[in-house]
């Protein structure tokens, strides 16, 4: 397995999430943003998430991954923070539903 970069470590938090949960966090993103996120996740998880998108978006995302240029750390931090905020929102929402 490859050594983790500081950028990969930003997304380490998401490695424990199911592909379904990650899809829920990412489904409204552009193929470019999805490509950036998937490029920082383990391959098996990335494939499982990608499988949940419609074929057209899958193709576009794979093309984006293959053309991915260096993404600056500040942008990666912003993406990771947005995903973490969404995850907290989803977790709070589901715990409220469970209490009903």
N, C-alpha and C positions, 0 to 999 in steps of 0.2 A: 504494500500500500504506500501511496505517496506521502511525503511529509506535508503536514498541514501548514499553510501560510497564515499570517494574521488575518487575511481576508476570509479564508476558510473558517477560521475560528469564530468569526462573527456569526456564521450560520450554523455553528456546531449545536446551538440550542435547538435547532429544528430537526436534527438527525433522529431524535427520539419520536418525532411525530409520525403518525401514519400518513401514507400517501393521500388518503382521503382528506385528512385535516390540512395537509399542505395545499392540496388542490383548492380547498375552501378559502385559504388565505390568499391564493394567487390567481384565481380564475378570472378576475377582472383586469389583470395586468396586461400590458402589451407583450407581444412575443419577444421583444428585445429585453424587457425586464425579466420575464420568465426565464429566458436564456441565461441571463446573469445569475439569477438565483440557482437554477439547476446546475450551473457550472461549478458551484461551490458546495454542492451536496454529493454524497456518495452516489456512484453510478447506478447502483441497484435502486436507490430511492428516486433518483431523477427519472429513470425509465418508468417506474411505477406511477409517478406523478404525471409524466408526459402522456401516458396511456389514457388518462382520464379526459384529456382535451380532445376536441373534435379534430378530425384528420387534417383539415386545412391549417388549423393553428399548430398542430404537431409539426407539419412540414415547415411552416414559417419559423417556428422556434428552433428546429434542428438547423435550418439555414443560418439563423442568427447565432447559434452556438458555434457553428463552423467558421463564422466570420468575426467572432468576438475579439475585440481589441482589448487592450488593458483598460480596466475600469478603475478610476481613482478610489482610494480608500474612503474618502468622504462620501462619495455616492453609495458605496457598499454599506457604510454605516447607516445612511438614511434609509436604504431599502430594508436592512435588517430591523431598524427601529419601527418602520411602518408595519412590517410583518408581526413583530412582537406586540405592538399596540392592537392589531387586529386579533391576534391570538388571545390576548387578555380580554378583549371585548367579547369574543366568542365564548370563552370560558365563563365569564361573568353572566352572559346571556343564558348559557345552558344550565348554570347553577341556579339561576332565578327560575327557569322553567322547571327544574327538578323540585324546587320548593313549592310549586303551585299544586 
